Each structure stands twice: as structure tokens, then as C-alpha cells.
């Protein structure tokens, strides 16, 4: 018998098999002090991530970059907590369905 309240929960861990390869994961990472970094992973290869970043930077008034990781592919990084804004932007521009976007973080 295990007590549910005493088990550790990692908000950044994927839910196992419930996650699909075509899902878009939006995460936040803590940096120095109050500073945070938002990462977007899993956008389909048919979309130009640099062009997406260009429009998001202008609309959200933040800076960002596209980094290439072996295990994750190309990942969009933006300054600040942009999780809700980027999720809404992806849905509004028909890049992803609401069911395919997974927002992680604290």
C-alpha cells in the first residue's frame, strides 16, 4: 500500500505512453533569479521554426533562438514565461490542435 500524497511528482516528466510522438511540448525552465526560458518542442518538420520564432518574437516582445538537439530535433527557446501565449498562437495559426499541445511547468 502506498500513500498518494507522499509520492514525488515531476511536472517535466512525460506521462509515459499517454504522450504521442506528434505532440507539441511547451516547457518552462528557471534561470537566474526571476528569469525564465520557454521551450517549444515537437513542431512538425514541414514548418519553418525560424519563421515561427520570428513572428512570435515580434508579437510577444521577447527574444529567442532555435537550437538543434540530437535527441529532440530543433527546439524553439524564448525568453520569459510564454507558455500560454505560444499555445494560443499555435492554435490560432492552425499549426497544432489544442489536443496535441502539452503545457508543462510549475
N, C-alpha and C positions, 0 to 999 in steps of 0.2 A: 504494500500500500504506500503510495506516495502522496504528499501534500502538494496541491497545485500552487499554493501561494509561495512555497519555498523554492520552486524550480526557477532556474535562470531563463531569461528571455532575451535573445539577441535580436534587436529590430533590424539589423543589417543582414541577418541570415535569411537565405531563401527558404521558402516553405516546402522544400523538397520537390516531390513530383507534382505538386499543385501548380508549380511555375512552368510556363511553356517557353520554348526557345524564342518564340516570336513576341514575347512580352517586352515592353519598354520599362526599364527600371530607373527611377529617379531617386537619387540618394543625396543626403547632405552630410558633409564632413566638417567637424570642428577644426579650426585652425588656431591661430594665436589669439588669445583673449576672446573677444566677441566675434571675430571674423569667421565666416563660414564659406564653404565651397559646395556648389550644387553640381552633381554629375548626372548625365543622361546617357544610358547605355541600352543598346538593343534596337536602335532605329534601323529600319530596313536599308540594305545596301543600295537600293535604287535611288535613294535620296542623297543629295549632296549635303553632308553635315556642316561643311564650312559655310554654305549659303544659309542653312538654317540658323547657324550661330550668328551670322551677320545680321539677319533680321531680328533675332532675339536680343542681341546686344543693343541694337538701336531702340527697340520697343521697351525693354526693361531698364535701360540706362545703366548697364553694367558691363564689365569686361569679361572676356572668356577666351578659350582656346579649344582646339580639337587635338587630343593626344591619342596616339596609337599604342594599344597594349596587345601583347601576343594572345593572352587568354580571353580578352573581352572585345577585341577589334578596336574600332575607333570610338572614343568616348568624348562627349562634349562636357567641358568644365566651364562653369560660370561663377563669378564672384557673388557672394551673398546667398540668402535663402530664396531661391527662385522656384521652389518645388511646385507650388500651386499655379503660378503664372505659366511655367513651361508646360505643365499638364493641360491647362486650358488652351494654350496656344496650339499644341499638337492636335487637340480635338477640333478646335475651330478651323484649322487649316487642313483637316482631313488626312493627316499623316498617320494617325492612330485612332482606334476606337477607345472609348472610355474603359471597356473591359480589359484591354490589353495593357493599360498603364498601371504600374505598381509603384506607389509612392512610399518610400522607406524613410525612417528617421525618427528623431525624438520629438 
